């Protein structure tokens, strides 16, 4: 039979209303990243449940021949009220959602992606407005791991020189690249005409912080990310790597035409 009903538990990541009032939803569950159609416009009884950042048990009508999935039922399981505390909280949630969609949930690691963004949404409720975007940075850094995109933090990607060697630091990360370069290799790029504005600096303190983040929860990483002496460099590096993984700018971070890291 082509048509069948299926049930899933997961998180609504994104919603878009059509001109006629129907809704197209992106839903993340252990089984996949699903595009669901909700018909009925403003009169639909599902409208209040089918919203971003709601965990729900859903029932869908699936035509496997035409790959058409219609949302037919939704029971709310968890609502993350904490993301409504401020614009920064909402922006962090939206940016994490956009990252998952753009990377196809870490290239198909659906259970891990669902677990990580659910943890992020829960932790956002417990942090101040000034900390929300830093928690997002910890999420981004940890999200690079299942994608296999965390750069080598021990040695230069280009020449293999250890960062522990004398005069190997400060090094540079080329914006929108995923390679950490030692001081000499970065200098060679500069001499070839690459602008210094296209390179992000790092030193041993930055590397130590990045190595530590993956061992901590998002909120536990806050003290490291809030360090006045490290924050600008680390945040800029994480943003660059996240947008490289997403293969382009994350629009959720550019609501006002610039990334929140530059505000």
Secondary structure, DSSP 8 states (H G I E B T S, - for coil): --EEEEEEEEEEEEEEE-TTS-EEEEEEETTEEEEEEE-SGGG-TTTTTSSTTEEEEEEEEEETTTTEEEEEEEEEEEE-GGGGS-HHHHHHHHHHHHHHHHTHHHHH-HHHHHHHHHHHHHHHTTS-HHHHHHHHHHHHHHHHHHTT----SSB-TTT--BTTSTT--SEEEETT---EE-HHHHHHHHHTT--GGGEEEE-HHHHHHHHHHTTS-TTTTHHHHT-TTTHHHHHHHHHHHHHHHTTS--GGG-TTSS-GGG-
